[in-house]
Amino acid sequence: LWKHTPASAKAIIKEGKVTGLKITHAGSGYLSPPTVMIAGHAEVKVQATLEFSQDFSRNGSIKSLTIVE
């Protein structure tokens, strides 16, 4: 298996509402999409999509984060 490196992202907040997410570090080593939580905004559901490639150092990284309505 691949070495796990945690991912990180920043929430984009406008008028107190989460309107988007910006991946600041895609991480690596995820075998399934992680649970994403936004501090102070427990009601926001986020779906993570993973990326796999032949570059083992980046395998299992976060490709995208989508707010689920």
PQR file of N, CA, C, O and H, with PARSE charges and radii, in Angstrom:
ATOM      1  N   LEU A   1       0.830  -1.190   0.000 -0.4000 1.5000
ATOM      2  CA  LEU A   1       0.000   0.000   0.000 -0.0000 2.0000
ATOM      3  C   LEU A   1       0.869   1.247   0.000  0.5500 1.7000
ATOM      4  O   LEU A   1       2.076   1.183   0.233 -0.5500 1.4000
ATOM      5  N   TRP A   2       0.235   2.378  -0.265 -0.4000 1.5000
ATOM      6  CA  TRP A   2       0.961   3.628  -0.380 -0.0000 2.0000
ATOM      7  C   TRP A   2       1.047   4.335   0.963  0.5500 1.7000
ATOM      8  O   TRP A   2       0.221   4.123   1.851 -0.5500 1.4000
ATOM      9  H   TRP A   2      -0.746   2.430  -0.454  0.4000 1.0000
ATOM     10  N   LYS A   3       2.048   5.167   1.090 -0.4000 1.5000
ATOM     11  CA  LYS A   3       2.208   5.985   2.295 -0.0000 2.0000
ATOM     12  C   LYS A   3       1.053   6.982   2.376  0.5500 1.7000
ATOM     13  O   LYS A   3       0.704   7.623   1.385 -0.5500 1.4000
ATOM     14  H   LYS A   3       2.719   5.340   0.369  0.4000 1.0000
ATOM     15  N   HIS A   4       0.466   7.107   3.567 -0.4000 1.5000
ATOM     16  CA  HIS A   4      -0.662   8.030   3.760 -0.0000 2.0000
ATOM     17  C   HIS A   4      -0.147   9.403   4.184  0.5500 1.7000
ATOM     18  O   HIS A   4       0.620   9.526   5.139 -0.5500 1.4000
ATOM     19  H   HIS A   4       0.750   6.587   4.373  0.4000 1.0000
ATOM     20  N   THR A   5      -0.580  10.423   3.463 -0.4000 1.5000
ATOM     21  CA  THR A   5      -0.304  11.808   3.810 -0.0000 2.0000
ATOM     22  C   THR A   5      -1.652  12.509   3.885  0.5500 1.7000
ATOM     23  O   THR A   5      -2.390  12.501   2.899 -0.5500 1.4000
ATOM     24  H   THR A   5      -1.204  10.323   2.688  0.4000 1.0000
ATOM     25  N   PRO A   6      -2.005  13.119   5.022 -0.5600 1.5000
ATOM     26  CA  PRO A   6      -3.316  13.763   5.153  0.2800 2.0000
ATOM     27  C   PRO A   6      -3.520  14.905   4.157  0.5500 1.7000
ATOM     28  O   PRO A   6      -2.591  15.642   3.825 -0.5500 1.4000
ATOM     29  N   ALA A   7      -4.755  15.026   3.697 -0.4000 1.5000
ATOM     30  CA  ALA A   7      -5.134  16.115   2.810 -0.0000 2.0000
ATOM     31  C   ALA A   7      -5.639  17.290   3.653  0.5500 1.7000
ATOM     32  O   ALA A   7      -5.983  17.127   4.824 -0.5500 1.4000
ATOM     33  H   ALA A   7      -5.509  14.427   3.966  0.4000 1.0000
ATOM     34  N   SER A   8      -5.676  18.473   3.037 -0.4000 1.5000
ATOM     35  CA  SER A   8      -6.252  19.637   3.714 -0.0000 2.0000
ATOM     36  C   SER A   8      -6.925  20.530   2.681  0.5500 1.7000
ATOM     37  O   SER A   8      -6.575  20.525   1.501 -0.5500 1.4000
ATOM     38  H   SER A   8      -5.397  18.605   2.086  0.4000 1.0000
ATOM     39  N   ALA A   9      -7.896  21.293   3.156 -0.4000 1.5000
ATOM     40  CA  ALA A   9      -8.631  22.208   2.282 -0.0000 2.0000
ATOM     41  C   ALA A   9      -9.114  23.384   3.106  0.5500 1.7000
ATOM     42  O   ALA A   9      -9.152  23.322   4.335 -0.5500 1.4000
ATOM     43  H   ALA A   9      -8.180  21.297   4.115  0.4000 1.0000
ATOM     44  N   LYS A  10      -9.479  24.445   2.428 -0.4000 1.5000
ATOM     45  CA  LYS A  10     -10.047  25.629   3.086 -0.0000 2.0000
ATOM     46  C   LYS A  10     -11.454  25.843   2.550  0.5500 1.7000
ATOM     47  O   LYS A  10     -11.711  25.712   1.353 -0.5500 1.4000
ATOM     48  H   LYS A  10      -9.448  24.495   1.430  0.4000 1.0000
ATOM     49  N   ALA A  11     -12.359  26.175   3.466 -0.4000 1.5000
ATOM     50  CA  ALA A  11     -13.727  26.472   3.065 -0.0000 2.0000
ATOM     51  C   ALA A  11     -13.802  27.916   2.571  0.5500 1.7000
ATOM     52  O   ALA A  11     -13.167  28.813   3.127 -0.5500 1.4000
ATOM     53  H   ALA A  11     -12.151  26.281   4.438  0.4000 1.0000
ATOM     54  N   ILE A  12     -14.577  28.116   1.536 -0.4000 1.5000
ATOM     55  CA  ILE A  12     -14.853  29.462   1.028 -0.0000 2.0000
ATOM     56  C   ILE A  12     -16.218  29.841   1.600  0.5500 1.7000
ATOM     57  O   ILE A  12     -17.224  29.197   1.303 -0.5500 1.4000
ATOM     58  H   ILE A  12     -15.092  27.388   1.084  0.4000 1.0000
ATOM     59  N   ILE A  13     -16.241  30.881   2.415 -0.4000 1.5000
ATOM     60  CA  ILE A  13     -17.461  31.264   3.119 -0.0000 2.0000
ATOM     61  C   ILE A  13     -17.861  32.676   2.718  0.5500 1.7000
ATOM     62  O   ILE A  13     -17.062  33.610   2.785 -0.5500 1.4000
ATOM     63  H   ILE A  13     -15.424  31.403   2.656  0.4000 1.0000
ATOM     64  N   LYS A  14     -19.121  32.812   2.296 -0.4000 1.5000
ATOM     65  CA  LYS A  14     -19.681  34.113   1.933 -0.0000 2.0000
ATOM     66  C   LYS A  14     -20.978  34.303   2.697  0.5500 1.7000
ATOM     67  O   LYS A  14     -21.871  33.458   2.648 -0.5500 1.4000
ATOM     68  H   LYS A  14     -19.770  32.053   2.242  0.4000 1.0000
ATOM     69  N   GLU A  15     -21.072  35.415   3.398 -0.4000 1.5000
ATOM     70  CA  GLU A  15     -22.250  35.743   4.203 -0.0000 2.0000
ATOM     71  C   GLU A  15     -22.618  34.602   5.153  0.5500 1.7000
ATOM     72  O   GLU A  15     -23.794  34.289   5.334 -0.5500 1.4000
ATOM     73  H   GLU A  15     -20.346  36.102   3.438  0.4000 1.0000
ATOM     74  N   GLY A  16     -21.596  33.982   5.759 -0.4000 1.5000
ATOM     75  CA  GLY A  16     -21.800  32.935   6.744 -0.0000 2.0000
ATOM     76  C   GLY A  16     -22.134  31.569   6.183  0.5500 1.7000
ATOM     77  O   GLY A  16     -22.400  30.639   6.944 -0.5500 1.4000
ATOM     78  H   GLY A  16     -20.640  34.236   5.612  0.4000 1.0000
ATOM     79  N   LYS A  17     -22.126  31.429   4.862 -0.4000 1.5000
ATOM     80  CA  LYS A  17     -22.483  30.180   4.224 -0.0000 2.0000
ATOM     81  C   LYS A  17     -21.292  29.623   3.443  0.5500 1.7000
ATOM     82  O   LYS A  17     -20.577  30.370   2.775 -0.5500 1.4000
ATOM     83  H   LYS A  17     -21.910  32.185   4.243  0.4000 1.0000
ATOM     84  N   VAL A  18     -21.084  28.303   3.533 -0.4000 1.5000
ATOM     85  CA  VAL A  18     -20.004  27.667   2.777 -0.0000 2.0000
ATOM     86  C   VAL A  18     -20.430  27.595   1.312  0.5500 1.7000
ATOM     87  O   VAL A  18     -21.436  26.968   0.981 -0.5500 1.4000
ATOM     88  H   VAL A  18     -21.665  27.696   4.075  0.4000 1.0000
ATOM     89  N   THR A  19     -19.661  28.240   0.443 -0.4000 1.5000
ATOM     90  CA  THR A  19     -20.000  28.279  -0.979 -0.0000 2.0000
ATOM     91  C   THR A  19     -19.054  27.440  -1.836  0.5500 1.7000
ATOM     92  O   THR A  19     -19.326  27.203  -3.013 -0.5500 1.4000
ATOM     93  H   THR A  19     -18.843  28.749   0.712  0.4000 1.0000
ATOM     94  N   GLY A  20     -17.951  26.994  -1.251 -0.4000 1.5000
ATOM     95  CA  GLY A  20     -17.000  26.197  -2.009 -0.0000 2.0000
ATOM     96  C   GLY A  20     -15.875  25.724  -1.126  0.5500 1.7000
ATOM     97  O   GLY A  20     -15.803  26.062   0.056 -0.5500 1.4000
ATOM     98  H   GLY A  20     -17.730  27.186  -0.295  0.4000 1.0000
ATOM     99  N   LEU A  21     -14.995  24.935  -1.714 -0.4000 1.5000
ATOM    100  CA  LEU A  21     -13.832  24.398  -1.007 -0.0000 2.0000
ATOM    101  C   LEU A  21     -12.620  24.485  -1.919  0.5500 1.7000
ATOM    102  O   LEU A  21     -12.725  24.255  -3.124 -0.5500 1.4000
ATOM    103  H   LEU A  21     -15.053  24.660  -2.674  0.4000 1.0000
ATOM    104  N   LYS A  22     -11.471  24.817  -1.346 -0.4000 1.5000
ATOM    105  CA  LYS A  22     -10.221  24.876  -2.107 -0.0000 2.0000
ATOM    106  C   LYS A  22      -9.251  23.878  -1.489  0.5500 1.7000
ATOM    107  O   LYS A  22      -8.898  23.993  -0.316 -0.5500 1.4000
ATOM    108  H   LYS A  22     -11.386  25.004  -0.368  0.4000 1.0000
ATOM    109  N   ILE A  23      -8.826  22.911  -2.272 -0.4000 1.5000
ATOM    110  CA  ILE A  23      -7.856  21.919  -1.804 -0.0000 2.0000
ATOM    111  C   ILE A  23      -6.503  22.610  -1.687  0.5500 1.7000
ATOM    112  O   ILE A  23      -5.982  23.142  -2.668 -0.5500 1.4000
ATOM    113  H   ILE A  23      -9.113  22.818  -3.225  0.4000 1.0000
ATOM    114  N   THR A  24      -5.934  22.599  -0.476 -0.4000 1.5000
ATOM    115  CA  THR A  24      -4.619  23.216  -0.275 -0.0000 2.0000
ATOM    116  C   THR A  24      -3.502  22.174  -0.326  0.5500 1.7000
ATOM    117  O   THR A  24      -2.354  22.496  -0.630 -0.5500 1.4000
ATOM    118  H   THR A  24      -6.357  22.167   0.320  0.4000 1.0000
ATOM    119  N   HIS A  25      -3.849  20.928  -0.028 -0.4000 1.5000
ATOM    120  CA  HIS A  25      -2.907  19.811  -0.156 -0.0000 2.0000
ATOM    121  C   HIS A  25      -3.732  18.566  -0.439  0.5500 1.7000
ATOM    122  O   HIS A  25      -4.581  18.197   0.373 -0.5500 1.4000
ATOM    123  H   HIS A  25      -4.782  20.666   0.219  0.4000 1.0000
ATOM    124  N   ALA A  26      -3.503  17.910  -1.567 -0.4000 1.5000
ATOM    125  CA  ALA A  26      -4.322  16.782  -1.999 -0.0000 2.0000
ATOM    126  C   ALA A  26      -4.060  15.501  -1.206  0.5500 1.7000
ATOM    127  O   ALA A  26      -4.824  14.541  -1.307 -0.5500 1.4000
ATOM    128  H   ALA A  26      -2.813  18.210  -2.226  0.4000 1.0000
ATOM    129  N   GLY A  27      -2.986  15.486  -0.421 -0.4000 1.5000
ATOM    130  CA  GLY A  27      -2.673  14.285   0.351 -0.0000 2.0000
ATOM    131  C   GLY A  27      -2.366  13.107  -0.560  0.5500 1.7000
ATOM    132  O   GLY A  27      -2.204  13.272  -1.769 -0.5500 1.4000
ATOM    133  H   GLY A  27      -2.366  16.266  -0.339  0.4000 1.0000
ATOM    134  N   SER A  28      -2.287  11.910   0.031 -0.4000 1.5000
ATOM    135  CA  SER A  28      -2.069  10.695  -0.754 -0.0000 2.0000
ATOM    136  C   SER A  28      -2.305   9.486   0.149  0.5500 1.7000
ATOM    137  O   SER A  28      -2.347   9.599   1.374 -0.5500 1.4000
ATOM    138  H   SER A  28      -2.419  11.776   1.013  0.4000 1.0000
ATOM    139  N   GLY A  29      -2.455   8.332  -0.488 -0.4000 1.5000
ATOM    140  CA  GLY A  29      -2.595   7.085   0.244 -0.0000 2.0000
ATOM    141  C   GLY A  29      -4.016   6.725   0.670  0.5500 1.7000
ATOM    142  O   GLY A  29      -4.211   5.754   1.400 -0.5500 1.4000
ATOM    143  H   GLY A  29      -2.421   8.240  -1.483  0.4000 1.0000
ATOM    144  N   TYR A  30      -4.996   7.483   0.231 -0.4000 1.5000
ATOM    145  CA  TYR A  30      -6.390   7.148   0.557 -0.0000 2.0000
ATOM    146  C   TYR A  30      -6.833   5.975  -0.318  0.5500 1.7000
ATOM    147  O   TYR A  30      -6.612   5.979  -1.529 -0.5500 1.4000
ATOM    148  H   TYR A  30      -4.838   8.272  -0.362  0.4000 1.0000
ATOM    149  N   LEU A  31      -7.454   4.979   0.296 -0.4000 1.5000
ATOM    150  CA  LEU A  31      -7.978   3.837  -0.449 -0.0000 2.0000
ATOM    151  C   LEU A  31      -9.455   4.021  -0.755  0.5500 1.7000
ATOM    152  O   LEU A  31      -9.983   3.410  -1.684 -0.5500 1.4000
ATOM    153  H   LEU A  31      -7.634   4.975   1.280  0.4000 1.0000
ATOM    154  N   SER A  32     -10.119   4.857   0.019 -0.4000 1.5000
ATOM    155  CA  SER A  32     -11.516   5.222  -0.216 -0.0000 2.0000
ATOM    156  C   SER A  32     -11.671   6.684   0.173  0.5500 1.7000
ATOM    157  O   SER A  32     -10.872   7.206   0.951 -0.5500 1.4000
ATOM    158  H   SER A  32      -9.690   5.354   0.774  0.4000 1.0000
ATOM    159  N   PRO A  33     -12.688   7.351  -0.358 -0.5600 1.5000
ATOM    160  CA  PRO A  33     -12.859   8.783  -0.061  0.2800 2.0000
ATOM    161  C   PRO A  33     -13.031   9.024   1.442  0.5500 1.7000
ATOM    162  O   PRO A  33     -13.823   8.339   2.088 -0.5500 1.4000
ATOM    163  N   PRO A  34     -12.308   9.976   1.996 -0.5600 1.5000
ATOM    164  CA  PRO A  34     -12.417  10.260   3.427  0.2800 2.0000
ATOM    165  C   PRO A  34     -13.690  11.040   3.750  0.5500 1.7000
ATOM    166  O   PRO A  34     -14.298  11.655   2.874 -0.5500 1.4000
ATOM    167  N   THR A  35     -14.075  11.001   5.005 -0.4000 1.5000
ATOM    168  CA  THR A  35     -15.164  11.836   5.486 -0.0000 2.0000
ATOM    169  C   THR A  35     -14.613  13.243   5.656  0.5500 1.7000
ATOM    170  O   THR A  35     -13.573  13.438   6.286 -0.5500 1.4000
ATOM    171  H   THR A  35     -13.582  10.501   5.717  0.4000 1.0000
ATOM    172  N   VAL A  36     -15.308  14.220   5.094 -0.4000 1.5000
ATOM    173  CA  VAL A  36     -14.861  15.607   5.153 -0.0000 2.0000
ATOM    174  C   VAL A  36     -15.793  16.377   6.070  0.5500 1.7000
ATOM    175  O   VAL A  36     -17.011  16.348   5.897 -0.5500 1.4000
ATOM    176  H   VAL A  36     -16.152  14.062   4.582  0.4000 1.0000
ATOM    177  N   MET A  37     -15.217  17.062   7.044 -0.4000 1.5000
ATOM    178  CA  MET A  37     -16.001  17.857   7.976 -0.0000 2.0000
ATOM    179  C   MET A  37     -15.472  19.282   7.970  0.5500 1.7000
ATOM    180  O   MET A  37     -14.266  19.510   7.874 -0.5500 1.4000
ATOM    181  H   MET A  37     -14.227  17.085   7.185  0.4000 1.0000
ATOM    182  N   ILE A  38     -16.397  20.248   8.073 -0.4000 1.5000
ATOM    183  CA  ILE A  38     -16.018  21.653   8.099 -0.0000 2.0000
ATOM    184  C   ILE A  38     -16.353  22.199   9.475  0.5500 1.7000
ATOM    185  O   ILE A  38     -17.520  22.236   9.866 -0.5500 1.4000
ATOM    186  H   ILE A  38     -17.376  20.063   8.151  0.4000 1.0000
ATOM    187  N   ALA A  39     -15.336  22.622  10.210 -0.4000 1.5000
ATOM    188  CA  ALA A  39     -15.528  23.133  11.575 -0.0000 2.0000
ATOM    189  C   ALA A  39     -16.543  24.272  11.579  0.5500 1.7000
ATOM    190  O   ALA A  39     -16.440  25.217  10.796 -0.5500 1.4000
ATOM    191  H   ALA A  39     -14.388  22.592   9.893  0.4000 1.0000
ATOM    192  N   GLY A  40     -17.519  24.166  12.470 -0.4000 1.5000
ATOM    193  CA  GLY A  40     -18.532  25.202  12.593 -0.0000 2.0000
ATOM    194  C   GLY A  40     -19.658  25.110  11.568  0.5500 1.7000
ATOM    195  O   GLY A  40     -20.588  25.916  11.580 -0.5500 1.4000
ATOM    196  H   GLY A  40     -17.603  23.398  13.106  0.4000 1.0000
ATOM    197  N   HIS A  41     -19.566  24.120  10.683 -0.4000 1.5000
ATOM    198  CA  HIS A  41     -20.583  23.955   9.636 -0.0000 2.0000
ATOM    199  C   HIS A  41     -20.910  22.468   9.476  0.5500 1.7000
ATOM    200  O   HIS A  41     -20.787  21.908   8.386 -0.5500 1.4000
ATOM    201  H   HIS A  41     -18.811  23.464  10.673  0.4000 1.0000
ATOM    202  N   ALA A  42     -21.328  21.839  10.576 -0.4000 1.5000
ATOM    203  CA  ALA A  42     -21.612  20.401  10.576 -0.0000 2.0000
ATOM    204  C   ALA A  42     -22.727  20.024   9.601  0.5500 1.7000
ATOM    205  O   ALA A  42     -22.812  18.871   9.179 -0.5500 1.4000
ATOM    206  H   ALA A  42     -21.428  22.293  11.461  0.4000 1.0000
ATOM    207  N   GLU A  43     -23.577  20.978   9.242 -0.4000 1.5000
ATOM    208  CA  GLU A  43     -24.699  20.699   8.337 -0.0000 2.0000
ATOM    209  C   GLU A  43     -24.260  20.530   6.884  0.5500 1.7000
ATOM    210  O   GLU A  43     -25.026  20.016   6.069 -0.5500 1.4000
ATOM    211  H   GLU A  43     -23.507  21.915   9.585  0.4000 1.0000
ATOM    212  N   VAL A  44     -23.054  20.951   6.548 -0.4000 1.5000
ATOM    213  CA  VAL A  44     -22.565  20.883   5.164 -0.0000 2.0000
ATOM    214  C   VAL A  44     -22.007  19.493   4.891  0.5500 1.7000
ATOM    215  O   VAL A  44     -21.125  19.010   5.600 -0.5500 1.4000
ATOM    216  H   VAL A  44     -22.431  21.369   7.209  0.4000 1.0000
ATOM    217  N   LYS A  45     -22.535  18.864   3.858 -0.4000 1.5000
ATOM    218  CA  LYS A  45     -22.079  17.540   3.431 -0.0000 2.0000
ATOM    219  C   LYS A  45     -21.144  17.711   2.237  0.5500 1.7000
ATOM    220  O   LYS A  45     -21.436  18.454   1.300 -0.5500 1.4000
ATOM    221  H   LYS A  45     -23.252  19.256   3.282  0.4000 1.0000
ATOM    222  N   VAL A  46     -20.017  17.008   2.293 -0.4000 1.5000
ATOM    223  CA  VAL A  46     -19.001  17.130   1.242 -0.0000 2.0000
ATOM    224  C   VAL A  46     -18.645  15.750   0.714  0.5500 1.7000
ATOM    225  O   VAL A  46     -18.462  14.809   1.486 -0.5500 1.4000
ATOM    226  H   VAL A  46     -19.780  16.405   3.054  0.4000 1.0000
ATOM    227  N   GLN A  47     -18.549  15.634  -0.594 -0.4000 1.5000
ATOM    228  CA  GLN A  47     -18.126  14.389  -1.227 -0.0000 2.0000
ATOM    229  C   GLN A  47     -16.729  14.580  -1.801  0.5500 1.7000
ATOM    230  O   GLN A  47     -16.474  15.523  -2.550 -0.5500 1.4000
ATOM    231  H   GLN A  47     -18.698  16.399  -1.221  0.4000 1.0000
ATOM    232  N   ALA A  48     -15.831  13.674  -1.441 -0.4000 1.5000
ATOM    233  CA  ALA A  48     -14.462  13.706  -1.960 -0.0000 2.0000
ATOM    234  C   ALA A  48     -14.329  12.685  -3.083  0.5500 1.7000
ATOM    235  O   ALA A  48     -14.896  11.595  -3.014 -0.5500 1.4000
ATOM    236  H   ALA A  48     -16.038  12.907  -0.834  0.4000 1.0000
ATOM    237  N   THR A  49     -13.574  13.049  -4.117 -0.4000 1.5000
ATOM    238  CA  THR A  49     -13.260  12.141  -5.219 -0.0000 2.0000
ATOM    239  C   THR A  49     -11.756  11.915  -5.204  0.5500 1.7000
ATOM    240  O   THR A  49     -10.975  12.857  -5.061 -0.5500 1.4000
ATOM    241  H   THR A  49     -13.113  13.934  -4.173  0.4000 1.0000
ATOM    242  N   LEU A  50     -11.360  10.657  -5.352 -0.4000 1.5000
ATOM    243  CA  LEU A  50      -9.933  10.317  -5.329 -0.0000 2.0000
ATOM    244  C   LEU A  50      -9.367  10.200  -6.734  0.5500 1.7000
ATOM    245  O   LEU A  50     -10.090  10.004  -7.711 -0.5500 1.4000
ATOM    246  H   LEU A  50     -11.993   9.892  -5.468  0.4000 1.0000
ATOM    247  N   GLU A  51      -8.044  10.327  -6.797 -0.4000 1.5000
ATOM    248  CA  GLU A  51      -7.320  10.199  -8.060 -0.0000 2.0000
ATOM    249  C   GLU A  51      -6.248   9.120  -7.889  0.5500 1.7000
ATOM    250  O   GLU A  51      -5.534   9.089  -6.887 -0.5500 1.4000
ATOM    251  H   GLU A  51      -7.458  10.487  -6.003  0.4000 1.0000
ATOM    252  N   PHE A  52      -6.153   8.248  -8.874 -0.4000 1.5000
ATOM    253  CA  PHE A  52      -5.129   7.208  -8.872 -0.0000 2.0000
ATOM    254  C   PHE A  52      -4.329   7.308 -10.166  0.5500 1.7000
ATOM    255  O   PHE A  52      -4.881   7.590 -11.230 -0.5500 1.4000
ATOM    256  H   PHE A  52      -6.734   8.273  -9.688  0.4000 1.0000
ATOM    257  N   SER A  53      -3.024   7.073 -10.062 -0.4000 1.5000
ATOM    258  CA  SER A  53      -2.168   7.157 -11.252 -0.0000 2.0000
ATOM    259  C   SER A  53      -1.007   6.188 -11.090  0.5500 1.7000
ATOM    260  O   SER A  53      -0.952   5.427 -10.124 -0.5500 1.4000
ATOM    261  H   SER A  53      -2.576   6.844  -9.198  0.4000 1.0000
ATOM    262  N   GLN A  54      -0.093   6.221 -12.030 -0.4000 1.5000
ATOM    263  CA  GLN A  54       1.089   5.370 -11.943 -0.0000 2.0000
ATOM    264  C   GLN A  54       2.155   5.966 -11.032  0.5500 1.7000
ATOM    265  O   GLN A  54       3.145   5.305 -10.717 -0.5500 1.4000
ATOM    266  H   GLN A  54      -0.138   6.839 -12.814  0.4000 1.0000
ATOM    267  N   ASP A  55       1.958   7.208 -10.611 -0.4000 1.5000
ATOM    268  CA  ASP A  55       2.882   7.873  -9.690 -0.0000 2.0000
ATOM    269  C   ASP A  55       2.498   7.473  -8.264  0.5500 1.7000
ATOM    270  O   ASP A  55       1.609   8.081  -7.667 -0.5500 1.4000
ATOM    271  H   ASP A  55       1.154   7.744 -10.867  0.4000 1.0000
ATOM    272  N   PHE A  56       3.161   6.457  -7.720 -0.4000 1.5000
ATOM    273  CA  PHE A  56       2.797   5.920  -6.409 -0.0000 2.0000
ATOM    274  C   PHE A  56       2.867   6.949  -5.290  0.5500 1.7000
ATOM    275  O   PHE A  56       2.161   6.813  -4.291 -0.5500 1.4000
ATOM    276  H   PHE A  56       3.883   5.963  -8.205  0.4000 1.0000
ATOM    277  N   SER A  57       3.696   7.971  -5.431 -0.4000 1.5000
ATOM    278  CA  SER A  57       3.807   8.970  -4.371 -0.0000 2.0000
ATOM    279  C   SER A  57       2.553   9.851  -4.284  0.5500 1.7000
ATOM    280  O   SER A  57       2.331  10.515  -3.272 -0.5500 1.4000
ATOM    281  H   SER A  57       4.270   8.082  -6.242  0.4000 1.0000
ATOM    282  N   ARG A  58       1.732   9.857  -5.347 -0.4000 1.5000
ATOM    283  CA  ARG A  58       0.514  10.679  -5.366 -0.0000 2.0000
ATOM    284  C   ARG A  58      -0.758   9.840  -5.411  0.5500 1.7000
ATOM    285  O   ARG A  58      -1.857  10.393  -5.388 -0.5500 1.4000
ATOM    286  H   ARG A  58       1.912   9.318  -6.170  0.4000 1.0000
ATOM    287  N   ASN A  59      -0.630   8.519  -5.473 -0.4000 1.5000
ATOM    288  CA  ASN A  59      -1.802   7.662  -5.567 -0.0000 2.0000
ATOM    289  C   ASN A  59      -2.731   7.855  -4.382  0.5500 1.7000
ATOM    290  O   ASN A  59      -2.285   8.034  -3.250 -0.5500 1.4000
ATOM    291  H   ASN A  59       0.264   8.070  -5.492  0.4000 1.0000
ATOM    292  N   GLY A  60      -4.029   7.816  -4.655 -0.4000 1.5000
ATOM    293  CA  GLY A  60      -5.016   7.972  -3.597 -0.0000 2.0000
ATOM    294  C   GLY A  60      -5.107   9.390  -3.076  0.5500 1.7000
ATOM    295  O   GLY A  60      -5.430   9.602  -1.907 -0.5500 1.4000
ATOM    296  H   GLY A  60      -4.392   7.670  -5.576  0.4000 1.0000
ATOM    297  N   SER A  61      -4.825  10.369  -3.933 -0.4000 1.5000
ATOM    298  CA  SER A  61      -4.917  11.771  -3.511 -0.0000 2.0000
ATOM    299  C   SER A  61      -6.330  12.294  -3.785  0.5500 1.7000
ATOM    300  O   SER A  61      -7.089  11.705  -4.555 -0.5500 1.4000
ATOM    301  H   SER A  61      -4.563  10.197  -4.883  0.4000 1.0000
ATOM    302  N   ILE A  62      -6.663  13.411  -3.138 -0.4000 1.5000
ATOM    303  CA  ILE A  62      -7.972  14.027  -3.336 -0.0000 2.0000
ATOM    304  C   ILE A  62      -7.967  14.780  -4.663  0.5500 1.7000
ATOM    305  O   ILE A  62      -7.155  15.682  -4.869 -0.5500 1.4000
ATOM    306  H   ILE A  62      -6.046  13.890  -2.513  0.4000 1.0000
ATOM    307  N   LYS A  63      -8.864  14.410  -5.549 -0.4000 1.5000
ATOM    308  CA  LYS A  63      -8.973  15.066  -6.862 -0.0000 2.0000
ATOM    309  C   LYS A  63      -9.937  16.242  -6.784  0.5500 1.7000
ATOM    310  O   LYS A  63      -9.683  17.301  -7.358 -0.5500 1.4000
ATOM    311  H   LYS A  63      -9.524  13.677  -5.382  0.4000 1.0000
ATOM    312  N   SER A  64     -11.047  16.050  -6.070 -0.4000 1.5000
ATOM    313  CA  SER A  64     -12.025  17.128  -5.966 -0.0000 2.0000
ATOM    314  C   SER A  64     -12.858  16.991  -4.700  0.5500 1.7000
ATOM    315  O   SER A  64     -12.986  15.907  -4.130 -0.5500 1.4000
ATOM    316  H   SER A  64     -11.253  15.189  -5.605  0.4000 1.0000
ATOM    317  N   LEU A  65     -13.420  18.119  -4.275 -0.4000 1.5000
ATOM    318  CA  LEU A  65     -14.344  18.173  -3.145 -0.0000 2.0000
ATOM    319  C   LEU A  65     -15.598  18.889  -3.638  0.5500 1.7000
ATOM    320  O   LEU A  65     -15.525  19.988  -4.189 -0.5500 1.4000
ATOM    321  H   LEU A  65     -13.316  18.999  -4.738  0.4000 1.0000
ATOM    322  N   THR A  66     -16.749  18.252  -3.432 -0.4000 1.5000
ATOM    323  CA  THR A  66     -18.012  18.802  -3.916 -0.0000 2.0000
ATOM    324  C   THR A  66     -18.995  18.917  -2.765  0.5500 1.7000
ATOM    325  O   THR A  66     -19.185  17.968  -2.004 -0.5500 1.4000
ATOM    326  H   THR A  66     -16.809  17.359  -2.985  0.4000 1.0000
ATOM    327  N   ILE A  67     -19.620  20.082  -2.637 -0.4000 1.5000
ATOM    328  CA  ILE A  67     -20.663  20.262  -1.629 -0.0000 2.0000
ATOM    329  C   ILE A  67     -21.920  19.580  -2.148  0.5500 1.7000
ATOM    330  O   ILE A  67     -22.367  19.843  -3.265 -0.5500 1.4000
ATOM    331  H   ILE A  67     -19.466  20.853  -3.255  0.4000 1.0000
ATOM    332  N   VAL A  68     -22.488  18.698  -1.320 -0.4000 1.5000
ATOM    333  CA  VAL A  68     -23.694  17.965  -1.690 -0.0000 2.0000
ATOM    334  C   VAL A  68     -24.887  18.685  -1.088  0.5500 1.7000
ATOM    335  O   VAL A  68     -24.976  18.843   0.130 -0.5500 1.4000
ATOM    336  H   VAL A  68     -22.125  18.486  -0.413  0.4000 1.0000
ATOM    337  N   GLU A  69     -25.797  19.118  -1.934 -0.4000 1.5000
ATOM    338  CA  GLU A  69     -26.985  19.865  -1.470 -0.0000 2.0000
ATOM    339  C   GLU A  69     -28.013  18.940  -0.859  0.5500 1.7000
ATOM    340  O   GLU A  69     -29.069  19.395  -0.418 -0.5500 1.4000
ATOM    341  H   GLU A  69     -25.725  18.989  -2.923  0.4000 1.0000
TER
END
